[in-house]
């Protein structure tokens, strides 16, 4: 397996990356644009775009912002409402795997920014059936979330006639350099199908024997093309217009709004996916079991590109975290009503055989890892200064005992007040 000579990504990244003649990946090359672009010009483009949607006749809201109980949501809302004077409608697709800290942070976001908020909760039994089918069919427990978030946003845009949707960063640009910042790529149905859906249509998951009907799957459907044409729905990514740095941005949100942070088992990052029990847990563990790397590689690669970490330090963190078996697996298995053996049977069907192999004892072993590529041919020439802006991820005081957060919170507090900060009333 080939690995990027600058960051720690392997060439089998599921979002697809390219390695150039010096072994540097497309994600690292596109990231270089962050230090060469004139961001003041790009911000002016953003301002001009937003002006087109302000104070439209017959509409109270200027835009839609999809939010979760995560730090990036705080930043996007803060920028749009207070820096650019937009009146947003916040919307949330209920991920069902909510943590108490995520519920509190979402309530804090709504309360402290004083925004209207709309949440969509699909029947828990439907979600459970969808997760079972997506796990069996393509080894993914997060399909319903990535599919639902964008389709819900576009549906609300169409029905409430709010044509502009503002997202945070474009992950396919930021991670693997699938696009350039210069392209100013926007949200499309094609992106939803190829990336959010993993090329699996909602109707591909219909299983009448398991009680998963066509009617149930309509909740995940994108509006038809003619409907989109009539509504003029448009989705832009804030990361195309401002120099994106999640760590610095979220630390401002900690100071301004009291955003809570939390330790995670499989990565050193304490800011980004703490609203969900499984994003950095079981979901990420599955990613490792399929492709041989996990979220810690995402976070390490970002820190290397931002010149806050050396490649050697990054490799050490990958070794520390990526093989950890997450404790939230037991919560998931109890909810999905599945044994660990059955769970692993489905995952094993989707392992990338370029990086995994069965040994003589019928055990899965990695063929290669980033640890074997510390001294590859082009590493020194590709190296960035990893000491420019050393930063530690902050740990805030928790308002509830994090050790007691061992179950999903489907519906929690929708606001925060100075007297009661618990995630669940009672």
NUZAVEX-688927 format. One record per residue (C-alpha): x, y negated, z negated; residue in one letter. Coordinates in steps of 0.05 Angstrom, whole numbers, plus 5000, padded with zeros to 4 digits. Each point is the difference from the previous one (the first is absolute). Example, Ala and Ser with C-alpha at 12.3 -4.5 7.8 and 13.67 -1.06 7.14 Angstrom:
2
524650904844a;502749315013s;
END
This chain:
426
500050005000x;502549315017x;499349444949x;500649255009x;507049764986x;497649384963x;493850214961x;497950704979x;494550175050x;500350655039x;498450035074x;493850434987x;496349424967x;492550125014x;499049285023x;505550115051x;506649625001x;505749975049x;507550034985x;504449575045x;507050185026x;503049794932x;495150424960x;496049404974x;492550114999x;494849565033x;497349804932x;506749714979x;500849645067x;493149684997x;501349804927x;506049605025x;495049535031x;498049764931x;506749654994x;499949695070x;492849785012x;497949284987x;494550154949x;497749284997x;497950065073x;496550664986x;496449704941x;497649435044x;497150535047x;496450304940x;497249324979x;497449875070x;496850695002x;496549914933x;497349325019x;496050345055x;496050374947x;499049484946x;493149714985x;496650355058x;492849815010x;495250484965x;505350384961x;502049914928x;506350425005x;506149835043x;503150695000x;499950704970x;505850264957x;500150764985x;502750084929x;501950544950x;502649954930x;507149915027x;505049435001x;499849865074x;492549864995x;501349464948x;505249685045x;495649995063x;494049714963x;504349494964x;503149765066x;493549985039x;495849654947x;504949534967x;505449865051x;495850005063x;493349794970x;495950575028x;493650264968x;500850765003x;495250574987x;503950554964x;498050715018x;502150674971x;499350705026x;499550424937x;505850505002x;496950444945x;506950154970x;500149344961x;504449924939x;498049574940x;505649515015x;497549955072x;492949864975x;502649464954x;504349685053x;494349995050x;495449684948x;505549514983x;500849825074x;492549865009x;499349624935x;506249565003x;499449825074x;492549894993x;498450365065x;493850365022x;501150755006x;496750585035x;501650744986x;498050615040x;499650664963x;498650635039x;496750584963x;505250364957x;497650675027x;500949775071x;507049754986x;501850664967x;497650395061x;503849535047x;506450074959x;499450765001x;499250005075x;505749515013x;504550394954x;498450655036x;500349725070x;506249564997x;502850024930x;497749304979x;496049794939x;500149265018x;496550015067x;493449754972x;503549394971x;504049795060x;494050135045x;495049674954x;503749364983x;500549745072x;493350265025x;496449684940x;503549345012x;498049995073x;492950214985x;499249434949x;503049515050x;495050205052x;493850024956x;501449364962x;502849645061x;506749834968x;504750125058x;506749924966x;503150544957x;506749864967x;504550584980x;506749984964x;506050325035x;499950445062x;502950654973x;501850275069x;504249375012x;502949954930x;502150734991x;502050265068x;500249395046x;494750265047x;498749285018x;503949354997x;497849404960x;500249645066x;494350445025x;495249734948x;496250665003x;492949974974x;495250534972x;496850425054x;495650615007x;506050355032x;504149884936x;494250274958x;499650635043x;507450155009x;502549814931x;494449954949x;496550625027x;506350385019x;496450115066x;494550394964x;493049735015x;495150004942x;495850485039x;505950495004x;499050124926x;492750215004x;499050674967x;492850214994x;501850614959x;503149564947x;494249515003x;503949465036x;495349735052x;500549515058x;495749514961x;504950004942x;505949855045x;496749385030x;502449614939x;507150065027x;498249795071x;502649385035x;494949565036x;499350125074x;503949585050x;494049605024x;498349834928x;507149764987x;499849585063x;493649664976x;502649884930x;506949765023x;503150344940x;507449864993x;505050264949x;506649654987x;505950204956x;502849474954x;506950345006x;500449755072x;500049284976x;503949994935x;506450354979x;497350604962x;503350204935x;495250394956x;504450004938x;500949254997x;492849875020x;497050464948x;504549724945x;496849325014x;493250344992x;502250284933x;501649304976x;493949665029x;494650524988x;502750494949x;500350575050x;501650644962x;505550475022x;501250744984x;505450535004x;499250535053x;502750715002x;502650045071x;502949315011x;503449434964x;495049495028x;495049784946x;495749525040x;496650265062x;495750634995x;498550034926x;492549915015x;499750725023x;501550644962x;502650355062x;503149515049x;506950064969x;498350684969x;496650575037x;499249625065x;507449845000x;501950704978x;496350275061x;504049525043x;506450294972x;497650725008x;498349865073x;505749545023x;505550084948x;499849284974x;495249594957x;498049304979x;506549894963x;503450005069x;495149465022x;501849574940x;507450135005x;500249845074x;496549344987x;504949814945x;506050175044x;497249585056x;498949424952x;507250074978x;498250144928x;502750714998x;505750395030x;498750625041x;503650434948x;495649734944x;493950145044x;502150725012x;500950104926x;492949764987x;497350465054x;503550594967x;497149794933x;492749945021x;498150345065x;499750734975x;496049854937x;493550384995x;494649494980x;496050104937x;493749745034x;499750645042x;496050334944x;494949435001x;499250065075x;499450765000x;494649984946x;496149485039x;500750355068x;498550684967x;506050345029x;505850414973x;507149785010x;501350625042x;494349815047x;502549285002x;507050225019x;497350485053x;496949425037x;506149554992x;504850545024x;496350035066x;502149285014x;507350004981x;504849715051x;504350595019x;505649535024x;501449854926x;497050604962x;501450745006x;498050644963x;505950364968x;500850744990x;496049964935x;494149685036x;501449334968x;499849345037x;506749645001x;502249345031x;504850105058x;503049324990x;499449374957x;502549294998x;505150224947x;503950355056x;500649365040x;503649534953x;506249975045x;497250065070x;503849695058x;496549325003x;498349894927x;505449494986x;498749605063x;492550004986x;500749804927x;496749374971x;502249634937x;495850344946x;501649504944x;496849355024x;493849974958x;499950554948x;493250064967x;496850484950x;492750185005x;496449694941x;496050414950x;494249614971x;496450154936x;494250475012x;493149804973x;498150734991x;504150614982x;502750265068x;500650704971x;492450034996x;499149855074x;499150725022x;493549995038x;496849625058x;496049384988x;494649965054x;496949354977x;503249554949x;499949284977x;498449505055x;502749414961x;505049824945x;498649554941x;504349764942x;496650464950x;499750675035x;505550265046x;498250745003x;499350335067x;493450334980x;494749684958x;498150414939x;
END
